[in-house]
Amino acid sequence: MQDTGVQGEPDVAFPVSGRIAFRYALIGLLLSVPLHVLIDWTGWQPEHSDTDLNPVALVLSAVLLAPIVETFLNFWIPIWVVDKLFGGKVFAPGLAWIACVVPFVWAHYGGAHFHRSFLTALCTGVVGGTCLYLCYRRAEVTEGVSPFWTTALCHGLFNGLVFLAAGLLMLLGVG
């Protein structure tokens, strides 16, 4: 880090964390959107018929609440447990990835009520879960950056970008 002449370390955690989070959110978006379009195009996606979901509550929970809760349950806890039990073993990163992705797939399966097939949940869980896992691990080795908050930020950015894209498509009359 560059010496700023001020006593103590310069505050660079948020810009670095933001760059890491945005990078992995964008990667997730670029990989998952075409896969979801393909799933929808092939007809393997249930028809969306539920109109009682409050869109404001949906956006707020997906952008603010879910990233924090899911980062804790699906990433922080499994990574902590695997690292404590098997840290240093050659298979530990793969086991931690599986321990993160499997519950992330399950958390994103909601059946027809949430307009999600198991294939959609699998796509979201594996692609999104892998991006979030890699984001966590990247932040973990970056000095001064919280892996938990970087991953939660990445998840919130991803969900926010999805809602933004969907909203733009609806305004344009495409979606």
SULSULQUI-V113260 format. One record per pair of residues at least 24 apart in sequence whose C-alpha atoms are under 7 Angstrom apart, sorted by the first residue. I is the first residue (numbers start at 1). J is the second residue. D is the distance in whole Angstrom. If there is no record, write none. Layout:
# SULSULQUI-V113260
i = {I & I}
j = {J & J}
d = {D & D}
This chain:
# SULSULQUI-V113260
i = {13 & 13 & 17 & 17 & 18 & 20 & 21 & 21 & 21 & 21 & 21 & 22 & 22 & 24 & 24 & 24 & 25 & 25 & 25 & 25 & 28 & 28 & 28 & 29 & 32 & 32 & 32 & 36 & 45 & 45 & 46 & 46 & 46 & 46 & 47 & 48 & 50 & 62 & 63 & 63 & 63 & 64 & 67 & 67 & 67 & 68 & 71 & 71 & 71 & 74 & 74 & 74 & 75 & 75 & 76 & 97 & 100 & 101 & 101 & 101 & 101 & 104}
j = {144 & 145 & 145 & 150 & 150 & 135 & 135 & 150 & 151 & 153 & 154 & 154 & 157 & 131 & 135 & 154 & 154 & 155 & 157 & 158 & 127 & 128 & 131 & 158 & 123 & 124 & 127 & 120 & 116 & 117 & 112 & 115 & 116 & 117 & 115 & 115 & 113 & 159 & 156 & 159 & 160 & 156 & 152 & 155 & 156 & 152 & 148 & 151 & 152 & 100 & 103 & 104 & 100 & 133 & 148 & 133 & 129 & 125 & 126 & 129 & 130 & 129}
d = {6 & 5 & 6 & 5 & 7 & 7 & 7 & 6 & 6 & 6 & 4 & 6 & 7 & 6 & 6 & 7 & 5 & 7 & 6 & 5 & 6 & 6 & 6 & 7 & 7 & 7 & 6 & 7 & 6 & 6 & 6 & 6 & 6 & 6 & 6 & 5 & 7 & 6 & 4 & 6 & 6 & 6 & 5 & 5 & 6 & 5 & 7 & 7 & 6 & 5 & 6 & 6 & 5 & 7 & 7 & 7 & 7 & 6 & 6 & 5 & 7 & 6}
